[in-house]
């Protein structure tokens, strides 16, 4: 009986602590996403790079895989000059899921706003006023009370195919 009471007490207290973590840490993670959005829109690549852990990984919208912060920052700075500096984003937090006290999975719906005409490649041209949409997935880890991005991926939403999503569309 003592073991049952002790086990039950530990279960209840761990649920209480985890519940508290969700509320406070959710606000901190939401603030980290807002900071990411603000830095992105300033096109401040130094501040952007500081948001990542040293061993961060990233799969970009074209499927390029960068395996540490140095490579991620180098690639992002180069791509910024070709395309990234010509648009801003509205990053809308969709979901935060804590998988531990210091790890959060973050889902973002991003709307990109083209501020200046640019050619992304020989086949894709963007015109001022265009918008596009992405899904962003991030793994945040808490390091010394600061939430850093440890891994991420962004995926372009194909607007033509989105209407056939079996979950959100009426085409099932």
C-alpha contacts under 8 A as a table, 3 or more apart, distances in Angstrom:
res1	aa1	res2	aa2	distance
1	X	4	X	4.99
1	X	5	X	6.23
2	X	5	X	5.15
2	X	6	X	6.04
3	X	6	X	5.05
3	X	7	X	5.91
4	X	7	X	5.10
4	X	8	X	5.95
5	X	8	X	5.08
5	X	9	X	5.99
6	X	9	X	5.09
6	X	10	X	6.18
7	X	10	X	5.15
7	X	11	X	6.15
8	X	11	X	5.04
8	X	12	X	6.15
9	X	12	X	5.19
9	X	13	X	6.05
10	X	13	X	5.14
10	X	14	X	5.93
11	X	14	X	5.21
11	X	15	X	6.16
12	X	15	X	5.17
12	X	16	X	6.17
13	X	16	X	4.94
13	X	17	X	6.12
14	X	17	X	5.07
14	X	18	X	5.97
15	X	18	X	5.06
15	X	19	X	5.89
16	X	19	X	5.02
16	X	20	X	6.22
17	X	20	X	5.08
17	X	21	X	6.15
18	X	21	X	4.88
18	X	22	X	6.21
18	X	101	X	7.34
19	X	22	X	5.14
19	X	23	X	6.63
20	X	23	X	5.37
20	X	24	X	6.37
21	X	24	X	5.47
21	X	25	X	5.42
21	X	26	X	7.68
21	X	101	X	6.93
22	X	25	X	5.34
22	X	26	X	5.44
22	X	98	X	7.30
23	X	26	X	5.28
23	X	27	X	6.64
24	X	27	X	5.43
24	X	28	X	6.54
25	X	28	X	4.83
25	X	29	X	6.01
26	X	29	X	5.14
26	X	30	X	5.98
26	X	96	X	7.11
27	X	30	X	5.01
27	X	31	X	6.10
28	X	31	X	5.02
28	X	32	X	6.22
28	X	147	X	7.62
29	X	32	X	4.86
29	X	33	X	6.31
29	X	96	X	7.95
29	X	104	X	7.85
29	X	140	X	7.89
29	X	147	X	6.71
30	X	33	X	5.15
30	X	34	X	6.28
30	X	93	X	7.27
31	X	34	X	4.95
31	X	35	X	6.07
32	X	35	X	4.99
32	X	36	X	6.17
32	X	147	X	6.64
33	X	36	X	4.93
33	X	37	X	6.22
33	X	91	X	7.66
33	X	93	X	7.41
34	X	37	X	5.07
34	X	38	X	6.17
34	X	91	X	7.65
35	X	38	X	5.09
35	X	39	X	6.07
36	X	39	X	5.25
36	X	40	X	5.99
36	X	48	X	7.03
36	X	51	X	7.47
37	X	40	X	5.09
37	X	41	X	6.22
37	X	89	X	6.91
37	X	90	X	6.92
37	X	91	X	5.98
38	X	41	X	5.27
38	X	42	X	6.41
39	X	42	X	5.12
39	X	43	X	6.28
39	X	44	X	5.79
39	X	45	X	7.94
39	X	47	X	6.61
39	X	48	X	6.14
40	X	43	X	5.03
40	X	44	X	6.55
40	X	45	X	7.81
40	X	48	X	6.79
40	X	88	X	7.21
40	X	89	X	7.49
41	X	44	X	7.87
41	X	87	X	7.75
41	X	88	X	5.00
41	X	89	X	6.43
43	X	80	X	7.90
43	X	84	X	7.78
43	X	85	X	6.17
44	X	47	X	5.55
44	X	48	X	6.10
45	X	48	X	4.74
45	X	49	X	5.99
45	X	73	X	7.47
45	X	76	X	7.70
45	X	77	X	6.48
46	X	49	X	5.26
46	X	50	X	6.43
47	X	50	X	5.10
47	X	51	X	6.83
48	X	51	X	5.49
48	X	52	X	7.72
49	X	52	X	5.82
49	X	69	X	7.09
49	X	72	X	7.99
49	X	73	X	5.78
50	X	53	X	7.76
51	X	148	X	5.38
51	X	149	X	6.08
52	X	56	X	6.03
52	X	69	X	6.46
52	X	148	X	5.20
52	X	149	X	4.55
52	X	150	X	6.05
53	X	56	X	5.07
53	X	69	X	6.56
53	X	148	X	5.92
53	X	149	X	6.04
53	X	150	X	5.41
54	X	68	X	6.09
54	X	69	X	5.01
54	X	70	X	7.41
55	X	67	X	6.97
55	X	68	X	4.56
55	X	69	X	5.92
55	X	150	X	6.95
56	X	67	X	6.46
56	X	68	X	4.83
56	X	69	X	5.32
56	X	149	X	6.79
56	X	150	X	4.41
56	X	151	X	5.25
57	X	65	X	7.27
57	X	66	X	5.53
57	X	67	X	4.51
57	X	68	X	5.40
57	X	69	X	7.11
57	X	72	X	7.46
57	X	150	X	6.50
57	X	151	X	4.68
57	X	152	X	6.46
58	X	64	X	7.92
58	X	65	X	5.73
58	X	66	X	5.18
58	X	67	X	6.67
58	X	68	X	7.99
58	X	72	X	6.93
58	X	151	X	5.61
58	X	152	X	4.79
58	X	153	X	5.59
59	X	62	X	7.84
59	X	63	X	5.58
59	X	64	X	5.43
59	X	65	X	4.52
59	X	66	X	6.43
59	X	152	X	6.39
59	X	153	X	4.63
59	X	154	X	6.81
60	X	63	X	5.27
60	X	64	X	5.36
60	X	65	X	6.70
60	X	153	X	5.71
60	X	154	X	5.59
60	X	155	X	7.40
61	X	64	X	7.43
61	X	153	X	7.30
61	X	154	X	5.19
61	X	155	X	5.07
61	X	156	X	6.12
66	X	69	X	7.95
66	X	71	X	5.93
66	X	72	X	5.44
67	X	71	X	6.77
67	X	72	X	7.22
68	X	71	X	5.57
68	X	72	X	6.13
69	X	72	X	4.94
69	X	73	X	5.91
70	X	73	X	5.27
70	X	74	X	6.12
71	X	74	X	5.04
71	X	75	X	6.03
72	X	75	X	5.32
72	X	76	X	6.01
73	X	76	X	5.07
73	X	77	X	6.00
74	X	77	X	5.31
74	X	78	X	6.39
75	X	78	X	5.21
75	X	79	X	6.11
76	X	79	X	5.08
76	X	80	X	5.81
77	X	80	X	5.03
77	X	81	X	6.79
78	X	81	X	5.63
78	X	82	X	7.01
79	X	82	X	5.13
79	X	83	X	6.00
79	X	84	X	6.31
80	X	83	X	5.39
80	X	84	X	4.14
80	X	85	X	5.29
81	X	84	X	6.62
81	X	85	X	6.27
82	X	85	X	7.51
82	X	120	X	7.09
83	X	86	X	5.72
83	X	87	X	7.67
83	X	118	X	6.73
83	X	119	X	7.39
83	X	120	X	5.97
84	X	87	X	6.00
85	X	88	X	7.79
86	X	114	X	6.14
86	X	115	X	5.54
86	X	116	X	5.24
86	X	117	X	7.25
86	X	118	X	6.99
87	X	112	X	6.46
87	X	113	X	5.35
87	X	114	X	4.35
87	X	115	X	5.04
87	X	116	X	7.00
88	X	112	X	5.74
88	X	113	X	5.26
88	X	114	X	6.68
88	X	115	X	7.04
89	X	110	X	6.39
89	X	111	X	5.53
89	X	112	X	4.41
89	X	113	X	5.93
90	X	110	X	5.57
90	X	111	X	5.19
90	X	112	X	6.54
91	X	108	X	6.12
91	X	109	X	5.91
91	X	110	X	4.48
91	X	111	X	6.63
92	X	108	X	5.45
92	X	109	X	5.18
92	X	110	X	6.08
93	X	96	X	7.77
93	X	106	X	7.56
93	X	107	X	6.25
93	X	108	X	4.62
93	X	109	X	6.50
94	X	106	X	7.74
94	X	107	X	5.39
94	X	108	X	5.24
94	X	109	X	6.43
95	X	106	X	5.91
95	X	107	X	5.15
95	X	108	X	7.19
96	X	104	X	6.43
96	X	105	X	5.67
96	X	106	X	4.68
96	X	107	X	6.48
97	X	104	X	5.57
97	X	105	X	5.06
97	X	106	X	6.56
98	X	101	X	6.99
98	X	102	X	7.87
98	X	103	X	5.89
98	X	104	X	4.35
98	X	105	X	6.20
99	X	103	X	5.74
99	X	104	X	6.05
99	X	105	X	7.31
100	X	103	X	5.16
100	X	104	X	7.23
102	X	141	X	5.41
102	X	142	X	4.82
102	X	143	X	7.83
103	X	139	X	7.00
103	X	140	X	5.72
103	X	141	X	4.60
103	X	142	X	6.53
104	X	139	X	5.82
104	X	140	X	5.09
104	X	141	X	6.47
105	X	137	X	7.30
105	X	138	X	5.92
105	X	139	X	4.78
105	X	140	X	6.37
106	X	137	X	5.72
106	X	138	X	5.00
106	X	139	X	6.20
106	X	140	X	7.25
107	X	135	X	7.24
107	X	136	X	5.84
107	X	137	X	4.82
107	X	138	X	6.57
108	X	135	X	5.81
108	X	136	X	4.94
108	X	137	X	6.41
109	X	133	X	7.25
109	X	134	X	6.02
109	X	135	X	4.87
109	X	136	X	6.36
110	X	133	X	5.52
110	X	134	X	5.05
110	X	135	X	6.12
110	X	136	X	7.11
111	X	131	X	6.62
111	X	132	X	5.72
111	X	133	X	4.61
111	X	134	X	6.61
112	X	131	X	5.31
112	X	132	X	5.10
112	X	133	X	6.07
112	X	134	X	7.91
113	X	128	X	7.98
113	X	129	X	6.56
113	X	130	X	6.14
113	X	131	X	4.77
113	X	132	X	6.94
114	X	117	X	7.10
114	X	126	X	6.90
114	X	127	X	6.60
114	X	128	X	4.99
114	X	129	X	5.45
114	X	130	X	5.29
114	X	131	X	6.17
115	X	128	X	5.07
115	X	129	X	6.46
116	X	127	X	6.66
116	X	128	X	4.75
116	X	129	X	7.99
117	X	125	X	7.56
117	X	126	X	5.49
117	X	127	X	4.39
117	X	128	X	5.02
118	X	125	X	5.99
118	X	126	X	5.35
118	X	127	X	6.71
119	X	122	X	6.95
119	X	124	X	6.03
119	X	125	X	4.37
119	X	126	X	6.12
120	X	123	X	7.68
120	X	124	X	5.48
120	X	125	X	5.93
120	X	126	X	7.27
121	X	124	X	5.30
121	X	125	X	7.14
122	X	125	X	7.78
126	X	130	X	6.55
127	X	130	X	5.62
132	X	157	X	7.78
133	X	156	X	6.23
133	X	157	X	5.52
134	X	154	X	6.43
134	X	155	X	5.38
134	X	156	X	4.40
134	X	157	X	5.18
135	X	154	X	5.61
135	X	155	X	5.23
135	X	156	X	6.52
135	X	157	X	6.89
136	X	152	X	7.22
136	X	153	X	5.77
136	X	154	X	4.25
136	X	155	X	6.40
137	X	152	X	5.46
137	X	153	X	5.30
137	X	154	X	6.27
138	X	149	X	6.57
138	X	150	X	7.53
138	X	151	X	5.73
138	X	152	X	4.28
138	X	153	X	6.62
139	X	149	X	5.77
139	X	150	X	5.51
139	X	151	X	5.07
139	X	152	X	6.19
140	X	147	X	5.93
140	X	148	X	5.34
140	X	149	X	4.48
140	X	150	X	5.67
140	X	151	X	7.34
141	X	147	X	5.48
141	X	148	X	5.43
141	X	149	X	6.38
141	X	150	X	6.32
142	X	145	X	5.79
142	X	146	X	5.36
142	X	147	X	4.43
142	X	148	X	6.26
143	X	146	X	5.23
143	X	147	X	6.26
143	X	148	X	6.94
149	X	152	X	7.26
157	X	162	X	7.04
158	X	161	X	5.45
158	X	162	X	5.98
159	X	162	X	5.09
159	X	163	X	7.19
160	X	163	X	6.45
161	X	164	X	5.48
161	X	165	X	7.20
162	X	165	X	5.40
163	X	168	X	7.82
163	X	169	X	5.69
163	X	171	X	7.90
164	X	169	X	5.80
164	X	170	X	7.75
164	X	171	X	5.96
165	X	168	X	5.56
165	X	169	X	5.36
165	X	171	X	7.63
166	X	169	X	5.77
166	X	170	X	7.47
166	X	171	X	6.53
166	X	172	X	5.60
169	X	172	X	7.36
